[in-house]
């Protein structure tokens, strides 16, 4: 399964007072560190971190990442989207590769019109 998630602190804490501009990069870095330390395939972009694995291992990482962010505020916001496809692996990159191939095919087709 693939899980894309975004986690951010809200409310105040001693750590959030050190960051008066409201940026959450330190908290996000703590979450991403948890993900990377998990050893699961993962990818981070400007909006989400996506991880791939079995249900229990992925959800454990999301929980641990959320707890890491909790140190930066009195509340935590978690957005999660899952693609549950039993029997499939390598989809973190496989989906993107199929998309790129489809785009290349469309460009080639449109170039011959």
Secondary structure, 3 states (H helix, E strand, C coil): CEEEEEEEEECCCHHHHCCCCCCCHHHHHHHHHHHHHHCCEEEECCCCEEEECCHHHHHHHHHHHHHHHHCCCCEEEEEEEEECCCCCCCHHHHHHHHHHHHHHHHHHHHHCC
